[in-house]
Every structure is written in structure tokens, then in C-alpha cells.
Amino acid sequence: MFEDKTLVCKDCGEEFVFTAREQEFYESKGFVNEPQRCKPCRDKRKAAARGPREMHEATCAACGGVARVPFIPRDDRPVYCSECFAKMKEQEAAEEAPAQTETEE
């Protein structure tokens, strides 16, 4: 059985927890070494290796403003700016919340 371990990140020097669940995952994948970096440093390292994302401009289907997106927009699908996309997600979550409570009863 695994137990949480506190490790020290080799990049930033901060302590981080290598959880029992993460240890089980590592074992299931055949990894033999413990992680040497905390999650933020691992993410930063991956992003640096990947390079900058190419962004494309499109017109927001909701407000008509400029939307910068990491994919090539298609004419058959609407594109939304960050603000309109966030509003839509909030509305969807609000609409789903009452439906979930009804199905739980």
C-alpha cells in the first residue's frame, strides 16, 4: 500500500506531495523513478518544450469583437471571444444545475 510522500522540487526547491494515488499510477505505467519536479514546474517545462502557440483571429459570433483562438476557425462553426465563451459556460452550468437536482431525487 502506498502513502503520501513529501518531495522537494529540483527546479524551484519547494516541497510537494507525491500522493498515494499518483504512486499507484506511476507503478501501473511501469515508472520506477519518483517525480523530481512539482506540478507547476512540470507544466512550465512542458510548455517551454512545446513552444508558443500559434493564435488565429476570428470574429466573435456573439458580440462581433475580435477572438484570438489556438485553432484555425471554420466557417461552419461559431467562434467566441473569451468573455462570451465564459458567459456561455456559466449559463450552461446554471441550466444544468436544476436538472441534476431533479434527477437525483
Phi and psi in degrees as GROMACS dihedral restraints (atoms count N, CA, C in turn):
[ dihedral_restraints ]
;  ai    aj    ak    al  type     phi  dphi    fc
    3     4     5     6     1   -95.5    20    10
    4     5     6     7     1   152.9    20    10
    6     7     8     9     1  -129.5    20    10
    7     8     9    10     1   150.1    20    10
    9    10    11    12     1   -57.5    20    10
   10    11    12    13     1   141.0    20    10
   12    13    14    15     1  -124.5    20    10
   13    14    15    16     1   143.0    20    10
   15    16    17    18     1   -97.3    20    10
   16    17    18    19     1   123.0    20    10
   18    19    20    21     1  -118.8    20    10
   19    20    21    22     1   164.8    20    10
   21    22    23    24     1  -113.3    20    10
   22    23    24    25     1   128.1    20    10
   24    25    26    27     1   -68.1    20    10
   25    26    27    28     1   132.1    20    10
   27    28    29    30     1   -77.3    20    10
   28    29    30    31     1   -14.1    20    10
   30    31    32    33     1   -90.5    20    10
   31    32    33    34     1   -53.9    20    10
   33    34    35    36     1  -100.3    20    10
   34    35    36    37     1   -14.7    20    10
   36    37    38    39     1    81.5    20    10
   37    38    39    40     1     0.3    20    10
   39    40    41    42     1   -80.0    20    10
   40    41    42    43     1   150.1    20    10
   42    43    44    45     1   -78.9    20    10
   43    44    45    46     1   146.4    20    10
   45    46    47    48     1  -144.7    20    10
   46    47    48    49     1   157.7    20    10
   48    49    50    51     1   -97.3    20    10
   49    50    51    52     1   126.7    20    10
   51    52    53    54     1   -96.9    20    10
   52    53    54    55     1    97.7    20    10
   54    55    56    57     1   -70.0    20    10
   55    56    57    58     1   160.6    20    10
   57    58    59    60     1   -59.2    20    10
   58    59    60    61     1   -39.7    20    10
   60    61    62    63     1   -63.6    20    10
   61    62    63    64     1   -42.3    20    10
   63    64    65    66     1   -63.7    20    10
   64    65    66    67     1   -38.3    20    10
   66    67    68    69     1   -63.9    20    10
   67    68    69    70     1   -40.4    20    10
   69    70    71    72     1   -61.3    20    10
   70    71    72    73     1   -43.0    20    10
   72    73    74    75     1   -61.7    20    10
   73    74    75    76     1   -47.2    20    10
   75    76    77    78     1   -57.5    20    10
   76    77    78    79     1   -44.0    20    10
   78    79    80    81     1   -64.9    20    10
   79    80    81    82     1   -41.0    20    10
   81    82    83    84     1   -64.8    20    10
   82    83    84    85     1   -28.2    20    10
   84    85    86    87     1   -88.6    20    10
   85    86    87    88     1    -4.7    20    10
   87    88    89    90     1    82.5    20    10
   88    89    90    91     1    13.7    20    10
   90    91    92    93     1   -74.2    20    10
   91    92    93    94     1   134.2    20    10
   93    94    95    96     1  -105.3    20    10
   94    95    96    97     1   -20.4    20    10
   96    97    98    99     1   -97.7    20    10
   97    98    99   100     1   145.0    20    10
   99   100   101   102     1   -75.0    20    10
  100   101   102   103     1   155.5    20    10
  102   103   104   105     1   -64.9    20    10
  103   104   105   106     1   145.1    20    10
  105   106   107   108     1  -103.9    20    10
  106   107   108   109     1   -10.7    20    10
  108   109   110   111     1  -125.6    20    10
  109   110   111   112     1   148.6    20    10
  111   112   113   114     1   -72.0    20    10
  112   113   114   115     1   165.9    20    10
  114   115   116   117     1   -58.3    20    10
  115   116   117   118     1   -46.4    20    10
  117   118   119   120     1   -59.7    20    10
  118   119   120   121     1   -39.0    20    10
  120   121   122   123     1   -71.4    20    10
  121   122   123   124     1   -35.9    20    10
  123   124   125   126     1   -63.1    20    10
  124   125   126   127     1   -44.9    20    10
  126   127   128   129     1   -62.4    20    10
  127   128   129   130     1   -43.2    20    10
  129   130   131   132     1   -62.2    20    10
  130   131   132   133     1   -41.6    20    10
  132   133   134   135     1   -65.8    20    10
  133   134   135   136     1   -41.8    20    10
  135   136   137   138     1   -63.8    20    10
  136   137   138   139     1   -43.7    20    10
  138   139   140   141     1   -63.8    20    10
  139   140   141   142     1   -38.7    20    10
  141   142   143   144     1   -67.2    20    10
  142   143   144   145     1   -37.1    20    10
  144   145   146   147     1   -71.0    20    10
  145   146   147   148     1   -31.5    20    10
  147   148   149   150     1   -76.1    20    10
  148   149   150   151     1   -28.3    20    10
  150   151   152   153     1    86.5    20    10
  151   152   153   154     1   172.7    20    10
  153   154   155   156     1   -71.2    20    10
  154   155   156   157     1   147.5    20    10
  156   157   158   159     1   -78.9    20    10
  157   158   159   160     1   142.2    20    10
  159   160   161   162     1   -83.7    20    10
  160   161   162   163     1   123.8    20    10
  162   163   164   165     1  -104.1    20    10
  163   164   165   166     1   147.1    20    10
  165   166   167   168     1  -122.9    20    10
  166   167   168   169     1   144.6    20    10
  168   169   170   171     1   -96.1    20    10
  169   170   171   172     1   143.6    20    10
  171   172   173   174     1  -147.9    20    10
  172   173   174   175     1   169.1    20    10
  174   175   176   177     1   -95.4    20    10
  175   176   177   178     1   128.3    20    10
  177   178   179   180     1   -63.3    20    10
  178   179   180   181     1   130.0    20    10
  180   181   182   183     1   -70.9    20    10
  181   182   183   184     1   -18.8    20    10
  183   184   185   186     1   -94.5    20    10
  184   185   186   187     1   -50.9    20    10
  186   187   188   189     1  -109.1    20    10
  187   188   189   190     1   -11.4    20    10
  189   190   191   192     1    82.8    20    10
  190   191   192   193     1     1.7    20    10
  192   193   194   195     1   -78.4    20    10
  193   194   195   196     1  -179.5    20    10
  195   196   197   198     1   -83.0    20    10
  196   197   198   199     1   130.5    20    10
  198   199   200   201     1  -115.3    20    10
  199   200   201   202     1   128.2    20    10
  201   202   203   204     1  -105.2    20    10
  202   203   204   205     1   120.3    20    10
  204   205   206   207     1  -128.9    20    10
  205   206   207   208     1   151.4    20    10
  207   208   209   210     1   -86.5    20    10
  208   209   210   211     1    22.0    20    10
  210   211   212   213     1  -140.6    20    10
  211   212   213   214     1   161.6    20    10
  213   214   215   216     1   -79.9    20    10
  214   215   216   217     1   116.1    20    10
  216   217   218   219     1   -64.2    20    10
  217   218   219   220     1   145.8    20    10
  219   220   221   222     1  -110.6    20    10
  220   221   222   223     1   152.8    20    10
  222   223   224   225     1   -71.3    20    10
  223   224   225   226     1   -24.7    20    10
  225   226   227   228     1   -88.3    20    10
  226   227   228   229     1     0.3    20    10
  228   229   230   231     1  -129.0    20    10
  229   230   231   232     1   135.0    20    10
  231   232   233   234     1   -71.8    20    10
  232   233   234   235     1   150.2    20    10
  234   235   236   237     1  -121.6    20    10
  235   236   237   238     1   138.8    20    10
  237   238   239   240     1  -122.6    20    10
  238   239   240   241     1   147.1    20    10
  240   241   242   243     1   -71.3    20    10
  241   242   243   244     1   168.6    20    10
  243   244   245   246     1   -57.6    20    10
  244   245   246   247     1   -42.8    20    10
  246   247   248   249     1   -65.4    20    10
  247   248   249   250     1   -46.8    20    10
  249   250   251   252     1   -67.2    20    10
  250   251   252   253     1   -37.0    20    10
  252   253   254   255     1   -63.4    20    10
  253   254   255   256     1   -43.3    20    10
  255   256   257   258     1   -63.1    20    10
  256   257   258   259     1   -41.1    20    10
  258   259   260   261     1   -62.3    20    10
  259   260   261   262     1   -42.3    20    10
  261   262   263   264     1   -62.2    20    10
  262   263   264   265     1   -41.8    20    10
  264   265   266   267     1   -64.5    20    10
  265   266   267   268     1   -39.7    20    10
  267   268   269   270     1   -62.0    20    10
  268   269   270   271     1   -44.1    20    10
  270   271   272   273     1   -63.6    20    10
  271   272   273   274     1   -42.9    20    10
  273   274   275   276     1   -61.3    20    10
  274   275   276   277     1   -42.7    20    10
  276   277   278   279     1   -65.0    20    10
  277   278   279   280     1   -40.0    20    10
  279   280   281   282     1   -66.1    20    10
  280   281   282   283     1   -37.4    20    10
  282   283   284   285     1   -71.8    20    10
  283   284   285   286     1   -34.2    20    10
  285   286   287   288     1   -76.4    20    10
  286   287   288   289     1   -30.7    20    10
  288   289   290   291     1   -57.9    20    10
  289   290   291   292     1   -49.6    20    10
  291   292   293   294     1   -64.4    20    10
  292   293   294   295     1   -35.4    20    10
  294   295   296   297     1   -65.4    20    10
  295   296   297   298     1   -35.6    20    10
  297   298   299   300     1   -67.9    20    10
  298   299   300   301     1   -40.1    20    10
  300   301   302   303     1   -68.3    20    10
  301   302   303   304     1   -31.8    20    10
  303   304   305   306     1   -68.4    20    10
  304   305   306   307     1   -38.6    20    10
  306   307   308   309     1   -76.8    20    10
  307   308   309   310     1   -21.3    20    10
  309   310   311   312     1   -77.5    20    10
  310   311   312   313     1   -22.3    20    10
